[in-house]
């Protein structure tokens, strides 16, 4: 993400500031949702639903502005040569993946996680498919490791519920920060 931001600054300062605004919104949203999910095992619609609009508008606009400024397909958010399609496709695919997990095993995945997945897909889709896959994989690895800690420390059993939202957010953040764009 850092490399992408530096490239955007050179090609399109407006695109740069749109992505910075989206990233700052992500941080605020992630902190709020993590605290709420840890305390109550809920991801409130009053935070998740507006996040679709904020992230969608900022990231699609950043992709279109950068594309129009001749930053090319490397500016982010361009899929099949269409600027702005990356975040939309990422959000749709990740939402669908989590929805299928919810359908297959309802007790294992809350619908709040499904709704949050679409928002995270917008962010990860802006950066590319490798980020979508890495962010999703990291969420399950982090959640699994935390579950092992809970089991080994005997603070829970195999039937204990853990909030998965914080791990989804951490996995997405790790993919955005650590993977090259």
C-alpha positions as CSV (number, residue, x, y, z in Angstrom):
1,X,0.0,0.0,0.0
2,X,2.9,2.4,0.8
3,X,4.4,1.9,-2.6
4,X,1.0,2.4,-4.3
5,X,0.6,5.6,-2.3
6,X,3.9,7.0,-3.5
7,X,3.1,6.1,-7.1
8,X,-0.3,7.8,-6.7
9,X,1.3,10.9,-5.3
10,X,3.5,11.2,-8.4
11,X,0.7,10.4,-10.9
12,X,-2.4,11.9,-9.2
13,X,-2.3,13.9,-6.0
14,X,-6.2,13.8,-5.8
15,X,-6.1,10.0,-6.1
16,X,-3.5,9.9,-3.4
17,X,-5.7,11.9,-1.0
18,X,-8.7,9.8,-1.8
19,X,-6.8,6.7,-0.8
20,X,-5.4,8.3,2.3
21,X,-8.9,9.3,3.3
22,X,-10.1,5.7,2.7
23,X,-7.2,4.3,4.8
24,X,-7.9,6.7,7.7
25,X,-11.5,5.7,7.6
26,X,-10.5,2.0,7.6
27,X,-8.4,2.6,10.8
28,X,-11.2,4.3,12.6
29,X,-13.8,1.7,11.5
30,X,-11.5,-1.2,12.4
31,X,-10.8,0.1,15.9
32,X,-14.5,0.7,16.6
33,X,-15.6,-2.7,15.2
34,X,-12.9,-4.6,17.0
35,X,-13.8,-3.1,20.4
36,X,-17.5,-3.7,19.8
37,X,-17.1,-7.3,18.5
38,X,-14.8,-8.3,21.4
39,X,-17.2,-6.9,23.9
40,X,-20.5,-8.1,22.4
41,X,-19.8,-10.5,19.5
42,X,-21.7,-8.1,17.2
43,X,-20.7,-6.0,14.2
44,X,-23.3,-3.3,14.1
45,X,-25.0,-2.3,10.9
46,X,-24.8,1.3,11.8
47,X,-21.0,1.1,11.3
48,X,-20.7,-1.6,8.6
49,X,-23.4,-0.3,6.1
50,X,-22.1,3.2,5.9
51,X,-18.6,1.8,5.4
52,X,-19.7,0.3,2.0
53,X,-20.6,3.8,0.8
54,X,-17.5,5.6,2.2
55,X,-15.0,3.0,1.1
56,X,-16.7,2.4,-2.2
57,X,-16.9,6.0,-3.2
58,X,-13.4,6.9,-2.1
59,X,-11.7,3.8,-3.6
60,X,-13.6,3.8,-6.9
61,X,-13.1,7.6,-7.3
62,X,-9.3,7.1,-6.5
63,X,-9.1,4.4,-9.2
64,X,-10.9,6.5,-11.8
65,X,-9.0,9.7,-11.0
66,X,-5.7,7.9,-11.1
67,X,-6.6,6.2,-14.4
68,X,-7.7,9.4,-16.0
69,X,-4.4,11.0,-14.8
70,X,-2.6,8.4,-17.0
71,X,-1.3,6.5,-14.0
72,X,-2.4,3.4,-15.9
73,X,-3.6,0.1,-14.6
74,X,-0.9,0.0,-12.0
75,X,-2.6,2.9,-10.1
76,X,-4.9,0.4,-8.4
77,X,-8.6,-0.5,-8.7
78,X,-8.4,-1.3,-12.4
79,X,-9.7,-4.7,-13.5
80,X,-10.0,-5.9,-17.1
81,X,-9.0,-2.3,-18.1
82,X,-12.0,-0.8,-16.3
83,X,-11.1,1.7,-13.6
84,X,-13.0,1.3,-10.3
85,X,-14.0,-2.3,-11.0
86,X,-11.3,-3.8,-8.7
87,X,-12.8,-2.7,-5.4
88,X,-16.3,-3.6,-6.6
89,X,-15.3,-7.1,-7.7
90,X,-13.2,-7.6,-4.6
91,X,-16.2,-6.6,-2.4
92,X,-18.6,-8.9,-4.2
93,X,-16.3,-11.9,-4.3
94,X,-15.4,-11.7,-0.6
95,X,-19.0,-11.1,0.4
96,X,-20.0,-14.2,-1.6
97,X,-17.3,-16.3,-0.1
98,X,-18.2,-15.5,3.5
99,X,-21.9,-15.9,2.6
100,X,-21.2,-19.4,1.3
101,X,-19.3,-20.2,4.6
102,X,-22.4,-19.0,6.5
103,X,-24.7,-21.1,4.5
104,X,-22.5,-24.2,4.8
105,X,-22.1,-23.9,8.6
106,X,-24.3,-21.2,10.2
107,X,-23.1,-21.6,13.8
108,X,-19.5,-21.0,12.6
109,X,-19.9,-17.7,11.0
110,X,-22.2,-14.8,11.9
111,X,-23.9,-12.6,9.3
112,X,-22.1,-9.6,10.7
113,X,-18.9,-11.2,9.4
114,X,-20.5,-11.7,6.0
115,X,-21.4,-8.0,5.8
116,X,-18.0,-6.9,7.0
117,X,-16.3,-9.1,4.3
118,X,-17.8,-7.0,1.6
119,X,-16.3,-3.9,3.0
120,X,-12.9,-5.5,3.4
121,X,-13.2,-6.8,-0.2
122,X,-13.5,-3.2,-1.4
123,X,-10.2,-2.3,0.2
124,X,-8.4,-5.4,-0.8
125,X,-9.9,-5.5,-4.3
126,X,-8.5,-2.0,-4.8
127,X,-5.0,-3.4,-4.3
128,X,-5.5,-6.6,-6.3
129,X,-6.5,-10.2,-6.1
130,X,-3.4,-11.3,-4.3
131,X,-4.4,-8.9,-1.5
132,X,-7.9,-10.3,-1.4
133,X,-6.6,-13.9,-1.0
134,X,-3.8,-12.9,1.4
135,X,-6.1,-10.9,3.6
136,X,-8.7,-13.7,3.8
137,X,-6.0,-16.3,4.5
138,X,-4.4,-14.2,7.2
139,X,-7.8,-13.7,8.9
140,X,-8.3,-17.5,9.2
141,X,-4.7,-18.1,10.3
142,X,-4.9,-15.4,13.0
143,X,-8.3,-16.6,14.1
144,X,-7.1,-20.2,14.2
145,X,-4.0,-19.3,16.2
146,X,-6.1,-17.4,18.7
147,X,-8.5,-20.4,19.0
148,X,-5.5,-22.6,19.8
149,X,-4.3,-20.2,22.5
150,X,-7.8,-20.3,24.0
151,X,-7.8,-24.1,23.9
152,X,-4.3,-24.6,25.3
153,X,-4.9,-22.1,28.1
154,X,-8.1,-23.9,28.9
155,X,-10.1,-20.7,28.7
156,X,-12.5,-22.2,26.2
157,X,-13.6,-25.4,24.5
158,X,-14.1,-26.4,20.9
159,X,-17.7,-25.1,21.1
160,X,-16.6,-21.7,22.4
161,X,-17.6,-18.7,20.3
162,X,-14.9,-16.2,19.4
163,X,-15.5,-12.9,17.6
164,X,-14.0,-13.3,14.1
165,X,-14.4,-9.6,13.0
166,X,-11.1,-8.5,14.7
167,X,-9.2,-11.2,12.8
168,X,-10.8,-10.3,9.5
169,X,-9.8,-6.7,10.1
170,X,-6.3,-7.6,11.2
171,X,-5.8,-10.0,8.2
172,X,-7.0,-7.2,5.8
173,X,-4.7,-4.7,7.5
174,X,-1.8,-7.0,7.3
175,X,-2.3,-7.7,3.6
176,X,-2.7,-3.9,2.9
177,X,0.5,-3.0,4.8
178,X,2.8,-5.9,4.3
179,X,2.2,-7.0,0.7
180,X,3.7,-5.0,-2.1
181,X,1.1,-3.3,-4.3
